[in-house]
């Protein structure tokens, strides 16, 4: 379990609400639990399109987060099979 404070942005909460009817309950659970499993802020790769964010991949879903001052801020969640630039708008 993460030793960091995890903050979900309003956009990431909206993203979760949008995808909850399109994914299985187990996939949704994996997406919501993934940030809690971060052991150190730089654990995941820097995203290819958002260089200020790191990414967690859960199947074809991407979770973008920022790490600063011992806080993990979830920025965006989206299906990575869609055009990535459009998903970041």
N, C-alpha and C positions, 0 to 999 in steps of 0.2 A: 504494500500500500504506500501511496505517496506521502511524503513528509511535508509537502507543500500545500499552501492554500490554493484551491481550485476555484476560479471564477468563470462563470459562463456568461458571455456577452448576450445582449438581447438578440442579436442576429443569430447566434448559435442556438439559442433556445427556439427561435422561430424556425431555424433549419431542422431541428429535431422534430418539431410539430409537423412540418411538411413531410418528412420522410417516414414518420411512424406508421402510416397506413400503407407504405410501399415496401416495408421490410418485415421480416419475421421478428417475433418478440425476442428471440435469442440474439439476433443480429443487433437489434436496438439496445439490448442489455450490454453487449460487447462494446458498442459505441459509447455508451454512457459510462462504462466502467474503465475504459482504456486510459483516460487521463489520471485516474487514481493509481494506476500502475506505474507511473513515471517515477523512477528512482533518482534521476538527476536531470536537470533542465535541458541539457544538451544530448539527451539520450537518443532522440530521433533526428533524421536528416533535415536540413534546411530545404524548404519547398522550392521547386524549380521556378515557380511563377511569383510567389510572395517571398522574397528573399529575407524579409523581416520575421518570417514565421518558420516554425518547424512543423513537420507533418507526421501524423500517425495514420497508418493505413489499416482499415478493417474491411477486408474483402475489397469491394470496389468503392468504398466510402473513404473519404479523406477528412481528417480532423486537423485543422490548422490551429496552432497555439503559439503564444508568446510566453517567454520565461523572463521574468524580471523581478528582482527583490524578493526572491523565494516565493513567488506567486506564478501560477500557471493560469493564463487567461485564454480560454477557448474562444477563438475568433470566428470560425466558420466550419460548417460541416456540409459536404456535398458529395454527390456521386461522381467519382473521377472518370467514369466512362463518358460523361458529357464533356463538351469542349471546355477545358480548364479556365480559359480566359473569361468565357461567359459565366461560368459558375462563380467567379470571384467578384462579379459586378453586383 
